[in-house]
Amino acid sequence: MYERDVGSFQFHVLDEDIVTVISNLPVELDGVDTDPNEVVNHKNMARIKTDRVRGGALRVLNDGLIGRSKKLLKRIEPVWPRRVGVAK
């Protein structure tokens, strides 16, 4: 819906990939409402301040976490075990 009504993303990702990432993301991906459009599902939730679309969060999810996942993994895999005190 966002691409159709507001703007396009740099990467086209599958709906299944979005569901997988959101289901396994240990942090909340949030941002300020940037568009006049309201979300289609999950409206009026107490823990979410607005029903308006948060475009920045969508871009981080789509173009950052999913679209550039290979590049992200390539950068963090070499340093991650050292930083958290786990030996490879």
All heavy atoms as an XYZ file, in Angstrom:
700
protein
N       0.819     -1.191      0.000
C       0.000      0.000      0.000
C       0.867      1.260      0.000
O       0.590      2.197     -0.722
C      -0.915     -0.006      1.221
C      -1.793      1.204      1.265
S      -2.657      1.311      2.815
C      -2.619      3.049      3.050
N       1.929      1.270      0.806
C       2.776      2.454      0.916
C       3.352      2.843     -0.442
O       3.292      3.993     -0.841
C       3.893      2.199      1.919
C       4.819      3.383      2.110
C       4.467      4.426      2.962
C       6.020      3.477      1.440
C       5.291      5.513      3.141
C       6.855      4.562      1.610
C       6.487      5.579      2.458
O       7.297      6.657      2.636
N       3.895      1.860     -1.164
C       4.484      2.158     -2.473
C       3.440      2.692     -3.445
O       3.708      3.589     -4.219
C       5.133      0.908     -3.062
C       6.500      0.632     -2.505
C       7.215     -0.440     -3.292
O       6.835     -1.599     -3.165
O       8.140     -0.080     -4.035
N       2.271      2.136     -3.410
C       1.213      2.536     -4.335
C       0.736      3.959     -4.039
O       0.525      4.750     -4.943
C       0.061      1.548     -4.234
C      -1.056      1.811     -5.213
C      -2.179      0.792     -5.122
N      -2.801      0.805     -3.811
C      -2.839     -0.248     -2.982
N      -2.305     -1.390     -3.332
N      -3.424     -0.158     -1.805
N       0.583      4.306     -2.774
C      -0.026      5.587     -2.412
C       0.963      6.712     -2.115
O       0.635      7.876     -2.291
C      -0.920      5.413     -1.184
C      -2.132      4.546     -1.478
O      -2.449      4.372     -2.670
O      -2.754      4.043     -0.529
N       2.142      6.399     -1.659
C       3.047      7.447     -1.186
C       4.326      7.553     -1.998
O       4.679      8.606     -2.495
C       3.394      7.225      0.306
C       4.321      8.310      0.801
C       2.121      7.196      1.131
N       5.070      6.481     -2.105
C       6.340      6.538     -2.810
C       6.912      5.154     -2.986
O       6.360      4.181     -2.505
N       8.017      5.070     -3.682
C       8.586      3.756     -3.951
C       9.826      3.503     -3.108
O      10.470      4.423     -2.613
C       8.932      3.629     -5.427
O       9.894      4.593     -5.782
N      10.147      2.223     -2.962
C      11.340      1.812     -2.242
C      12.455      1.522     -3.234
O      12.208      1.294     -4.423
C      11.066      0.538     -1.430
C      10.117      0.750     -0.289
C       8.884      0.126     -0.272
C      10.452      1.567      0.774
C       8.007      0.298      0.781
C       9.585      1.757      1.829
C       8.361      1.122      1.830
N      13.674      1.481     -2.747
C      14.814      1.169     -3.599
C      14.834     -0.315     -3.956
O      15.211     -0.685     -5.049
C      16.105      1.557     -2.880
C      17.332      1.393     -3.731
C      18.559      1.924     -3.019
O      18.484      2.403     -1.898
N      19.693      1.827     -3.669
N      14.421     -1.171     -3.030
C      14.427     -2.612     -3.240
C      12.998     -3.148     -3.199
O      12.176     -2.672     -2.428
C      15.239     -3.327     -2.146
C      16.690     -2.989     -2.163
C      17.186     -1.972     -1.373
C      17.571     -3.688     -2.966
C      18.525     -1.654     -1.373
C      18.912     -3.383     -2.986
C      19.396     -2.361     -2.190
N      12.733     -4.168     -4.022
C      11.448     -4.859     -3.953
C      11.670     -6.126     -3.138
O      12.467     -6.975     -3.522
C      10.937     -5.214     -5.344
C       9.682     -6.018     -5.304
N       8.475     -5.466     -4.943
C       9.444     -7.322     -5.535
C       7.552     -6.403     -4.968
N       8.115     -7.550     -5.321
N      11.005     -6.230     -2.006
C      11.162     -7.412     -1.150
C       9.836     -8.150     -1.052
O       8.765     -7.564     -1.216
C      11.689     -7.044      0.252
C      13.036     -6.357      0.172
C      10.716     -6.162      0.990
N       9.929     -9.427     -0.782
C       8.740    -10.259     -0.670
C       8.029    -10.027      0.657
O       8.673     -9.756      1.675
C       9.123    -11.731     -0.786
C       9.826    -12.140     -2.074
C      10.282    -13.591     -1.984
C       8.905    -11.939     -3.266
N       6.713    -10.166      0.653
C       5.932    -10.025      1.877
C       6.400    -11.027      2.934
O       6.451    -10.711      4.120
C       4.442    -10.232      1.603
C       3.829     -9.098      0.797
O       4.467     -8.033      0.684
O       2.712     -9.283      0.280
N       6.751    -12.231      2.491
C       7.212    -13.270      3.420
C       8.498    -12.836      4.132
O       8.692    -13.129      5.316
C       7.463    -14.596      2.688
C       6.222    -15.212      2.091
C       5.844    -14.626      0.727
O       6.735    -14.128     -0.003
O       4.655    -14.649      0.393
N       9.381    -12.138      3.409
C      10.628    -11.660      4.021
C      10.333    -10.600      5.075
O      10.969    -10.565      6.127
C      11.573    -11.096      2.962
C      12.123    -12.168      2.035
O      12.098    -13.357      2.421
O      12.582    -11.819      0.931
N       9.377     -9.737      4.805
C       9.002     -8.701      5.776
C       8.454     -9.346      7.046
O       8.841     -8.985      8.159
C       7.988     -7.717      5.164
C       8.659     -6.915      4.051
C       7.418     -6.788      6.230
C       7.715     -6.056      3.251
N       7.570    -10.315      6.887
C       6.988    -11.003      8.041
C       8.079    -11.713      8.835
O       8.112    -11.644     10.076
C       5.893    -12.000      7.588
C       5.464    -12.890      8.735
C       4.707    -11.255      7.018
N       9.006    -12.372      8.158
C      10.091    -13.082      8.835
C      10.963    -12.126      9.637
O      11.271    -12.377     10.802
C      10.965    -13.845      7.812
O      10.143    -14.785      7.126
C      12.121    -14.555      8.489
N      11.350    -11.004      9.047
C      12.218    -10.050      9.742
C      11.497     -9.427     10.930
O      12.035     -9.373     12.034
C      12.727     -8.964      8.772
C      13.410     -7.834      9.531
C      13.686     -9.564      7.768
N      10.266     -8.987     10.739
C       9.528     -8.362     11.843
C       9.306     -9.356     12.978
O       9.398     -9.006     14.152
C       8.186     -7.785     11.341
C       8.450     -6.565     10.469
C       7.282     -7.413     12.506
C       7.220     -5.990      9.811
N       9.028    -10.601     12.637
C       8.779    -11.631     13.656
C      10.026    -11.971     14.461
O       9.920    -12.441     15.588
C       8.253    -12.902     12.996
O       7.040    -12.649     12.337
N      11.201    -11.743     13.891
C      12.444    -12.116     14.561
C      13.276    -10.925     15.013
O      14.370    -11.105     15.537
C      13.281    -13.000     13.636
C      12.633    -14.340     13.426
O      12.606    -15.166     14.318
N      12.069    -14.543     12.251
N      12.792     -9.713     14.824
C      13.534     -8.515     15.203
C      13.372     -8.277     16.701
O      12.253     -8.105     17.185
C      13.002     -7.312     14.405
C      13.850     -6.067     14.377
C      15.193     -6.337     13.726
C      13.126     -4.974     13.614
N      14.471     -8.271     17.459
C      14.365     -8.145     18.916
C      14.130     -6.713     19.420
O      14.000     -6.503     20.612
C      15.712     -8.675     19.409
C      16.650     -8.373     18.301
C      15.840     -8.509     17.031
N      14.081     -5.759     18.519
C      13.830     -4.370     18.910
C      12.630     -3.843     18.132
O      12.278     -4.361     17.075
C      15.055     -3.460     18.644
C      16.223     -3.859     19.508
C      15.428     -3.474     17.180
N      12.003     -2.802     18.659
C      10.868     -2.201     17.955
C      11.381     -1.206     16.930
O      12.215     -0.349     17.227
C       9.953     -1.480     18.950
C       8.752     -0.880     18.298
C       7.835     -0.178     19.275
O       8.120     -0.174     20.483
O       6.827      0.380     18.828
N      10.886     -1.319     15.729
C      11.239     -0.401     14.655
C      10.148      0.667     14.620
O       8.999      0.387     14.301
C      11.300     -1.167     13.335
C      11.924     -0.466     12.152
C      13.351     -0.033     12.476
C      11.918     -1.383     10.957
N      10.483      1.909     14.989
C       9.489      2.954     15.143
C      10.015      4.242     14.530
O      11.166      4.339     14.142
C       9.186      3.151     16.633
C       7.897      3.904     16.863
O       7.177      4.188     15.894
O       7.605      4.227     18.025
N       9.181      5.219     14.449
C       9.577      6.513     13.927
C       8.415      7.476     14.016
O       7.327      7.131     14.479
N       8.622      8.683     13.552
C       7.553      9.683     13.570
C       6.640      9.468     12.372
O       7.065      8.988     11.331
C       8.115     11.122     13.559
C       8.927     11.383     14.814
C       8.947     11.373     12.325
N       5.364      9.842     12.533
C       4.455      9.709     11.404
C       4.829     10.731     10.341
O       5.039     11.899     10.630
C       2.998      9.860     11.852
C       2.739     11.129     12.629
O       3.666     11.610     13.305
O       1.625     11.643     12.552
N       4.955     10.249      9.109
C       5.437     11.103      8.027
C       4.429     11.286      6.914
O       4.621     12.136      6.060
C       6.712     10.498      7.411
O       6.427      9.175      6.967
C       7.852     10.486      8.407
N       3.384     10.500      6.924
C       2.435     10.531      5.821
C       1.006     10.672      6.341
O       0.702     10.226      7.439
C       2.547      9.235      4.997
C       3.940      9.049      4.448
O       4.453      9.970      3.798
O       4.510      7.985      4.697
N       0.129     11.244      5.544
C      -1.264     11.388      5.966
C      -2.028     10.062      5.945
O      -3.091      9.959      6.537
C      -1.851     12.371      4.952
C      -0.983     12.243      3.749
C       0.378     11.886      4.259
N      -1.472      9.036      5.273
C      -2.153      7.739      5.187
C      -2.104      7.013      6.520
O      -1.111      7.065      7.237
C      -1.502      6.858      4.125
C      -1.634      7.448      2.747
O      -2.585      8.160      2.466
N      -0.677      7.178      1.895
N      -3.193      6.304      6.809
C      -3.236      5.487      8.016
C      -2.934      4.040      7.669
O      -3.147      3.599      6.541
C      -4.619      5.581      8.680
C      -4.868      6.906      9.341
C      -6.094      6.880     10.237
O      -6.828      5.881     10.229
O      -6.290      7.863     10.952
N      -2.445      3.303      8.658
C      -2.171      1.887      8.455
C      -3.479      1.151      8.193
O      -4.554      1.609      8.580
C      -1.444      1.262      9.667
C      -0.077      1.877      9.850
C      -2.265      1.410     10.933
N      -3.379      0.008      7.529
C      -4.568     -0.754      7.182
C      -4.994     -1.652      8.340
O      -6.177     -1.744      8.670
C      -4.300     -1.605      5.918
C      -5.501     -2.448      5.567
C      -3.920     -0.703      4.751
N      -4.043     -2.304      8.974
C      -4.324     -3.244     10.067
C      -3.772     -2.713     11.381
O      -2.949     -1.811     11.400
C      -3.676     -4.602      9.784
C      -4.234     -5.240      8.541
O      -5.382     -5.032      8.188
N      -3.412     -6.023      7.872
N      -4.194     -3.317     12.459
C      -3.669     -3.035     13.799
C      -3.802     -1.558     14.179
O      -2.852     -0.918     14.608
C      -2.209     -3.484     13.911
C      -1.995     -4.896     13.488
N      -2.480     -5.973     14.204
C      -1.372     -5.425     12.410
C      -2.160     -7.088     13.595
N      -1.491     -6.799     12.492
N      -4.988     -1.027     14.039
C      -5.241      0.373     14.412
C      -5.599      0.474     15.893
O      -6.029     -0.483     16.510
C      -6.384      0.935     13.580
C      -6.032      1.120     12.116
C      -7.172      1.777     11.388
C      -6.781      2.039      9.954
N      -7.769      2.852      9.271
N      -5.423      1.678     16.442
C      -5.813      2.009     17.820
C      -5.168      1.101     18.861
O      -5.798      0.704     19.836
C      -7.336      1.984     17.973
C      -8.011      2.958     17.033
O      -7.543      4.079     16.868
N      -9.083      2.528     16.397
N      -3.897      0.801     18.663
C      -3.177     -0.012     19.639
C      -2.620      0.913     20.717
O      -2.064      1.969     20.411
C      -2.064     -0.796     18.957
C      -2.600     -1.796     17.943
S      -1.307     -2.710     17.113
C      -0.806     -3.796     18.430
N      -2.761      0.532     21.964
C      -2.367      1.382     23.089
C      -0.877      1.711     23.077
O      -0.479      2.808     23.448
C      -2.744      0.696     24.397
N      -0.045      0.791     22.648
C       1.407      1.005     22.705
C       1.955      1.802     21.528
O       3.124      2.162     21.508
C       2.133     -0.334     22.797
C       1.928     -1.229     21.602
C       2.583     -2.591     21.811
N       2.330     -3.465     20.701
C       3.068     -3.518     19.601
N       4.119     -2.732     19.471
N       2.765     -4.354     18.627
N       1.106      2.110     20.545
C       1.538      2.856     19.365
C       0.821      4.199     19.353
O      -0.406      4.264     19.452
C       1.259      2.058     18.076
C       2.043      0.747     18.124
C       1.650      2.868     16.852
C       1.782     -0.183     16.983
N       1.594      5.272     19.222
C       1.061      6.623     19.382
C       0.111      7.056     18.281
O      -0.800      7.847     18.518
C       2.213      7.626     19.443
C       3.114      7.441     20.635
C       4.290      8.380     20.567
C       5.323      8.003     21.612
N       6.578      8.667     21.415
N       0.326      6.602     17.060
C      -0.478      7.078     15.936
C      -0.798      5.937     14.978
O      -0.079      4.944     14.928
C       0.267      8.197     15.176
O      -0.534      8.646     14.086
C       1.614      7.737     14.659
N      -1.856      6.105     14.227
C      -2.217      5.134     13.195
C      -1.665      5.544     11.834
O      -1.858      4.848     10.844
C      -3.739      4.993     13.100
C      -4.324      4.257     14.285
O      -3.590      3.489     14.924
O      -5.517      4.449     14.572
N      -0.995      6.693     11.778
C      -0.432      7.161     10.510
C       0.842      6.395     10.184
O       1.555      5.920     11.058
C      -0.158      8.653     10.581
C      -1.470      9.449     10.624
C      -1.278     10.920     10.758
N      -0.403     11.432      9.717
C       0.170     12.629      9.786
N      -0.035     13.411     10.815
N       0.953     13.038      8.817
N       1.114      6.284      8.900
C       2.291      5.560      8.415
C       3.569      6.282      8.813
O       3.657      7.505      8.749
C       2.223      5.413      6.872
C       3.507      4.824      6.320
C       1.031      4.568      6.477
N       4.557      5.512      9.256
C       5.871      6.044      9.605
C       6.841      5.630      8.502
O       7.427      4.552      8.520
C       6.279      5.523     10.972
C       5.392      6.091     12.073
C       5.623      5.502     13.430
N       5.395      4.067     13.521
C       4.210      3.486     13.667
N       3.131      4.223     13.732
N       4.101      2.184     13.758
N       6.987      6.487      7.509
C       7.748      6.177      6.305
C       9.210      5.883      6.548
O       9.801      5.034      5.887
N       9.826      6.562      7.493
C      11.242      6.315      7.774
C      11.472      4.912      8.298
O      12.412      4.232      7.897
N      10.596      4.458      9.168
C      10.709      3.099      9.695
C      10.514      2.082      8.584
O      11.197      1.050      8.543
C       9.689      2.884     10.811
N       9.597      2.353      7.669
C       9.381      1.447      6.542
C      10.611      1.375      5.650
O      10.995      0.307      5.181
C       8.172      1.897      5.715
C       6.823      1.833      6.410
C       5.740      2.408      5.512
C       6.492      0.405      6.800
N      11.246      2.515      5.420
C      12.456      2.521      4.580
C      13.616      1.789      5.257
O      14.375      1.082      4.608
C      12.853      3.945      4.238
C      11.870      4.587      3.292
C      12.440      5.790      2.573
N      11.412      6.410      1.773
C      11.054      5.994      0.571
N      11.639      4.949      0.045
N      10.113      6.612     -0.104
N      13.748      1.951      6.560
C      14.798      1.234      7.287
C      14.576     -0.271      7.176
O      15.505     -1.030      6.917
C      14.848      1.675      8.777
C      15.694      0.729      9.602
C      15.364      3.092      8.883
N      13.339     -0.697      7.341
C      13.021     -2.116      7.247
C      13.239     -2.638      5.830
O      13.963     -3.609      5.617
C      11.567     -2.368      7.664
C      11.062     -3.796      7.493
C      11.794     -4.731      8.444
C       9.574     -3.864      7.724
N      12.637     -1.994      4.853
C      12.665     -2.487      3.476
C      14.030     -2.313      2.814
O      14.609     -3.279      2.310
C      11.597     -1.762      2.652
C      11.378     -2.403      1.304
O      10.593     -3.334      1.196
N      12.063     -1.940      0.283
N      14.540     -1.097      2.792
C      15.771     -0.815      2.061
C      17.033     -1.065      2.883
O      18.100     -1.270      2.323
C      15.779      0.634      1.567
C      14.684      0.908      0.548
O      14.151     -0.064     -0.027
O      14.356      2.086      0.332
N      16.908     -1.037      4.210
C      18.075     -1.247      5.064
C      18.229     -2.674      5.524
O      19.109     -3.401      5.068
N      17.372     -3.101      6.424
C      17.503     -4.431      7.027
C      17.340     -5.562      6.025
O      18.081     -6.535      6.052
C      16.498     -4.606      8.159
C      16.719     -3.733      9.380
C      15.573     -3.901     10.364
C      18.039     -4.067     10.037
N      16.353     -5.457      5.138
C      16.109     -6.543      4.199
C      16.864     -6.324      2.886
O      17.592     -7.200      2.432
C      14.595     -6.704      3.924
C      13.861     -7.000      5.226
C      14.358     -7.816      2.905
C      12.357     -6.987      5.104
N      16.712     -5.173      2.294
C      17.323     -4.909      0.998
C      18.833     -4.973      0.990
O      19.447     -5.377      0.008
N      19.446     -4.587      2.075
C      20.911     -4.604      2.157
C      21.414     -5.615      3.190
O      22.483     -5.451      3.777
C      21.426     -3.217      2.492
C      21.085     -2.189      1.436
C      21.885     -0.921      1.624
N      21.458      0.116      0.726
C      21.893      0.265     -0.522
N      22.758     -0.585     -1.015
N      21.457      1.255     -1.261
N      20.642     -6.661      3.411
C      20.993     -7.640      4.442
C      22.337     -8.319      4.184
O      23.100     -8.552      5.116
C      19.890     -8.686      4.590
O      19.679     -9.358      3.372
N      22.652     -8.640      2.933
C      23.934     -9.286      2.637
C      25.103     -8.364      2.995
O      26.081     -8.800      3.587
C      24.011     -9.684      1.169
C      23.117    -10.842      0.820
C      23.228    -11.192     -0.638
C      22.243    -12.292     -0.981
N      22.260    -12.595     -2.412
N      24.988     -7.096      2.638
C      26.039     -6.124      2.942
C      26.143     -5.912      4.457
O      27.247     -5.828      5.009
C      25.727     -4.799      2.252
C      26.814     -3.766      2.398
C      26.488     -2.542      1.571
C      27.623     -1.553      1.582
N      27.350     -0.395      0.729
N      25.011     -5.844      5.130
C      24.987     -5.673      6.583
C      25.667     -6.842      7.280
O      26.508     -6.652      8.163
C      23.542     -5.511      7.056
C      23.297     -5.305      8.536
C      23.938     -4.014      9.005
C      21.808     -5.281      8.823
N      25.318     -8.051      6.884
C      25.938     -9.244      7.482
C      27.440     -9.296      7.226
O      28.215     -9.674      8.103
C      25.270    -10.509      6.952
C      23.892    -10.793      7.523
C      23.255    -11.967      6.794
C      23.956    -11.064      9.008
N      27.853     -8.903      6.028
C      29.275     -8.916      5.696
C      30.062     -7.972      6.615
O      31.182     -8.244      6.993
C      29.479     -8.506      4.242
C      30.914     -8.701      3.788
C      31.298     -8.091      2.450
C      30.358     -8.210      1.333
N      30.887     -7.629      0.071
N      29.425     -6.870      6.998
C      30.112     -5.894      7.858
C      30.113     -6.268      9.337
O      31.052     -5.958     10.048
C      29.491     -4.523      7.682
C      29.737     -3.972      6.311
C      29.703     -2.498      6.374
N      30.071     -1.979      5.083
C      30.926     -1.008      4.935
N      31.485     -0.460      5.966
N      31.211     -0.571      3.734
N      29.045     -6.908      9.817
C      28.984     -7.178     11.257
C      29.518     -8.551     11.653
O      29.955     -8.719     12.779
C      27.562     -6.992     11.825
C      26.583     -7.976     11.218
C      27.100     -5.573     11.667
C      25.231     -7.971     11.885
N      29.485     -9.530     10.750
C      29.938    -10.870     11.125
C      31.397    -10.915     11.598
O      31.697    -11.599     12.564
C      29.707    -11.861      9.987
C      28.279    -12.329      9.928
C      28.030    -13.336      8.815
O      28.770    -13.324      7.809
O      27.088    -14.126      8.965
N      32.329    -10.188     10.963
C      33.716    -10.268     11.424
C      33.949     -9.700     12.826
O      34.849    -10.127     13.532
C      34.496     -9.451     10.391
C      33.631     -9.404      9.195
C      32.218     -9.444      9.712
N      33.152     -8.743     13.247
C      33.399     -8.096     14.538
C      32.423     -8.507     15.630
O      32.694     -8.312     16.802
C      33.386     -6.553     14.411
C      34.484     -6.093     13.502
C      32.042     -6.048     13.938
N      31.288     -9.057     15.263
C      30.254     -9.350     16.256
C      30.723    -10.280     17.369
O      30.548     -9.953     18.539
C      29.008     -9.905     15.572
C      27.910    -10.198     16.543
C      27.543    -11.415     17.008
C      27.072     -9.256     17.219
N      26.517    -11.300     17.899
C      26.210     -9.993     18.049
C      26.973     -7.881     17.184
C      25.244     -9.375     18.846
C      26.010     -7.278     17.981
C      25.173     -8.019     18.797
N      31.315    -11.440     17.098
C      31.710    -12.321     18.210
C      32.683    -11.675     19.191
O      32.579    -11.865     20.390
C      32.367    -13.515     17.498
C      31.766    -13.507     16.135
C      31.559    -12.052     15.808
N      33.624    -10.871     18.698
C      34.580    -10.195     19.586
C      33.891     -9.184     20.493
O      34.208     -9.037     21.658
C      35.654     -9.506     18.777
C      36.621    -10.437     18.098
C      37.829     -9.662     17.585
N      37.463     -8.472     16.836
C      37.500     -8.372     15.508
N      37.870     -9.376     14.773
N      37.175     -7.239     14.913
N      32.949     -8.458     19.948
C      32.302     -7.387     20.699
C      31.417     -7.912     21.809
O      31.225     -7.260     22.817
C      31.477     -6.497     19.763
C      32.337     -5.769     18.759
C      32.314     -4.292     19.000
N      33.266     -3.623     18.173
C      32.958     -2.805     17.187
N      31.715     -2.549     16.917
N      33.898     -2.226     16.486
N      30.826     -9.069     21.644
C      29.941     -9.606     22.681
C      30.641    -10.649     23.538
O      30.028    -11.273     24.375
C      28.635    -10.201     22.088
C      27.808     -9.104     21.452
C      28.919    -11.314     21.110
N      31.948    -10.832     23.320
C      32.729    -11.722     24.158
C      32.576    -13.200     23.833
O      32.800    -14.051     24.686
N      32.201    -13.512     22.614
C      32.044    -14.905     22.194
C      33.134    -15.220     21.190
O      33.292    -14.523     20.206
C      30.657    -15.149     21.568
C      30.532    -16.578     21.086
C      29.561    -14.790     22.557
N      33.890    -16.270     21.423
C      34.939    -16.677     20.485
C      34.337    -17.424     19.309
O      33.365    -18.154     19.473
C      35.961    -17.542     21.187
N      34.938    -17.242     18.160
C      34.477    -17.967     16.960
C      34.950    -19.384     16.979
O      35.974    -19.733     17.402
C      35.001    -17.296     15.699
C      33.977    -16.417     15.073
C      34.463    -16.003     13.700
C      33.316    -15.367     12.958
N      33.680    -14.911     11.653
